[in-house]
Amino acid sequence: MCRWLAYSGTPILLDELLYKPRFSLIDQSMHSRMGVETTNGDGVGVGWYGSEDQPVPALFRGVGPAWGDVNLRELARVTRSGLFLAHIRASTGTPVQQTNCHPFRFGRWLWCHNGSIKNFHELRRDLLLAVDPELFPSIAGSTDSEVMFYLALTFGLRDDPLRGVERMAGLVEQVAAAHGVADPLQMTVGASDGDRVWAFRYSSVGKSRTLFFSTALNALRALHPDFALIQGLSEETRLIVSEPLGELAGAWQPVPESSYGVIQKGDDELGAFTPR
């Protein structure tokens, strides 16, 4: 499958999370400990938001393995952001090409996915026909992940993200049932509009891929007063990751099965996710 992370909080250099932690995303591209595949070498991408006068996020995507991408290393060394999504890809059958690398972008929105639609080649036509005709020309690649994004947009992601993703998941299961495909959907999803970050963990079979969120910063500071990185971050800072970036005790909490979360200013949200 894949590995991804989403960061929201005090602006930091991208390499603080992509390269420096013991189990960084780049390390996970070679040595994933919790993924279906140990190696995730079929592409890499990062999307980040800059100043308020630049609402459309910047996007970097490369088709080579993350561990050998010198352009990503240079970019991460000098690029600072307070909200970004990063992804390393392990293909589930679609080609290794730039348009199939995550994150996907539409306007202000970024989307990344770990998982798959089972027998996607059988379901692809019916799913694509459900995409809003005005959105359809923006689909550039051939992955199930991108189709899921455009179905969520079709079903209202921009106005009501939870409902949009629940309706997307419901359609995938409905179409799969019509084709006799059991337990079709496996997903952890990260999405952002530049202000908030949404995370979703769901699978039709009820055994979803791993997903974690970081503990509140004040609790982490109390547990680890000598850990320098967290001392300079705001209380609003949060991380969502496919697997933990380190082994700090108490730093990571699992996202419950069949649930969603929202990172935002003020109180965050955590609730049940049910396909519609």
N, C-alpha and C positions, 0 to 999 in steps of 0.2 A: 504494500500500500504506500503510504506517504507519511511525512512528519511535518508539522507546522507549529507556528507560534504567533501570538498576537500580543502586542505591548501597548499600553496606554498609561501616560503619566508624565513625569518630568522628562523633558527632552534629553536624550542620550545618543551617543554615537552607536550606529548599528552594530559595530563589531563588539560592543559590550555584551551582546547576547548571541550574535551569530558565531563568534569565534572564541571569546575569552572564557566562558564557563567550562567547567570540567566536562560536562556532557552537553556541550553547545549543539546548536542545530547542525553545524558543519561536522562535528564529531558524530552525530546521529546519522549523517549521510553515509558514514562508513561502518558505524558500530551501534545501530539501534538496538536497545535492550528490550523494548516492549512492542515493537512493530511485528507485523507478519513476516516482513523481510528484514534481515540484518542490514542490508545495503540498499540505500535509496539514491541511485546514481543516474536517474533518467531526466535530470533537469533541475533547475533551481530558480526561485524568483523571490523578489521582495517588492512590496508596494508601500509607499510612505507618504504621509501628509506633511506639507510644509506650512507656510504662513497662511493667515486667514484670507489674504487676497489671492491665493492660489488654491481654490477649493478642490480642483481635480488632482488626485494623488499621482505622484510619479511612479513609474513602473520599470523594474529591471527584470528581465527573464533570460536565462541562458540554457542551452540544451545539453551542455556537458555536466559531468558530476560536480557537485558543489565544492568538494574538497580541492579541485584543481582549477577553479575559475578565478584567475588572477584579476579580472575586471571587477568581480564581486568583492574581492578582498580590498582592492583600492577604493571602491565606492564606499564600503562599510567603514573604512578607516577615517573618512572625512565627512560623512553624512550624518547629521544629527536630526532626530525627529522625536516628537512626543506621542506619535501614534503610527505604528507600522505592523504589517503582516508579512511573514516570511514562510517559505514552503520549499521542501525538498521532495522530489517526485520519484516514485517507483511505479512505472507504467503497469496498468492492468490489461494491456493489449493494444492500446492505441499508439500511434507512432510517436517517437521522440522528436518533437519539433517545437519551435518557439511558441506557436499558437496553442499548444497543448500544455504549456507550463503555467502554473499558478503563481501569484494570484491572478484572477480574471478581474477586469475593470469595466464598469459602465458608468459614465458620469462621475459622480462622487463616490461610487460604491466599489469596494473591493470584496473578493470572495475567494476562499480557499477551502479545500475538501480533502479529507482522508477517508477512503472507503471505495465503494463501487456500487453500480447497479448490475446485479447478476443477469447474465445473458443480454447485455445491453444491445448487442447487434440485432437481436430479435425485436426488442422494444423500441429501438431508436426512432423508427419512422413515426410511430404513433405518438411518441413523446414530443418529437419536433413539431408535429402538426398542431400541438396544443400551445406552442409559443405564439405570443402576440405577433401578428404580421409586421407591426412597426418595429419590433425588437429583432425579428428574425435575421435581417441583414447584418447585424452586429456580431453574430456567431461566427467566429473565425477558425475554430479548431474542430476536433472530432471526438472529444472526450465526453463521458457521461457527466463529469463534474461541471463542465461549462453548460451543458443542457440543463442540469439542475439549477444553475444560477439564473438562466434566462426563464425557466419556468417559475422560479420564485419571484423574479421581477414581474412576470406576467400576472401572477396571483397577488401582487400588492406589496412586495418586499419594501418598496420605498415609503409606503404609508403606514404599514403595520407589519414589521419584519417577522414577528412570531407567526401571525396568520399566514403570511406569504409562504414561509418555509413549511408550515404544517400542511398547507394545501398542495405544495409541490410534492411532499412525501406521500400524501394521500393519493395523488394522481399516479405516481410511480407504482404504488402497490396495486391500484385499480387496474392499470394497464397490464402489469405483470400477471395478475390473476386471470385476466382475459386471455392471456397467452399460456396459461398453465405453468407459470414460473413461481415457485414458492419462495418465501423469505427473500425478496429481491433487493432490499435496500440496506446498505451498511454505510454509516456516515458519522463523522464529526466534521462540523463546518464552522469556519470563522468568517464573519462578515462585518464590514464597517462602512459608515457614511462620513467618516472624518470627525464626528462628534462622539459617537458611542461605538462599542464593539459588542456584537452578539456572538454567542457560541452555542452550538447545538450538538447533542450527543444522542444518537438513536440508531437502532437497527431493527429490521423486521423480525429477526430471530431472538432479539432481546439480549444479545451478547455483543455490545458495541465496542469499537476500538477505544483505547484509553484516552482520557482527556483530564487535565488538571488545571486548577487555578491557584494563584499565589495567595498566601495568607496576608491579612492586613499588615501594613508596614509597621504600625506601632507594636503589634504582637511580635513581629520578626525582630525588631530592634531590642525588645526585652529579652528574647531568646538568645540573640547573637549580637551583643553590644560591640564586639570587636570586628564585625564584618563591615568593611569600609564602604562597599558599593551601596548598601541600602541606607546609609546614614544621610546621604545627600538627596534622597528621593522624597517626593511629596506623599502625603497620606493617601492621595487619590491613585497612586501608581499601582497597577495590577498587570499580571501576566497570565495568559492562557497558553498551555503547551500540550502537545501530544504526549510527551513524557518529560519528567523533571529534568532541569538543566544542572542540577547538583544534588548533594545529599545533606543539605542543611535540615536538621530536625525541625519538624513543624512547619516547613516552608510551603508545602504543597498539599492541596486537598483535592481528592477526586471529584470530578463532576458526576453527579448521580446518573444512573441509567435513565434513558428516556426523559431528558430534561434540557432546559435552555438556561442561559445566563446572559446578563447584560452588564457591561462595565460602563459606567457613566458618572458624571459629576453628581455628588451626593451619594445616596444609598444605591448600591448595586442591587440587581434582581437575580433570583434563582427560582425556577418554577418547572412545572411538568410540561413535557412536549408530547402532543398527541396528533398524529396525522389526521387530516380532515378529508 
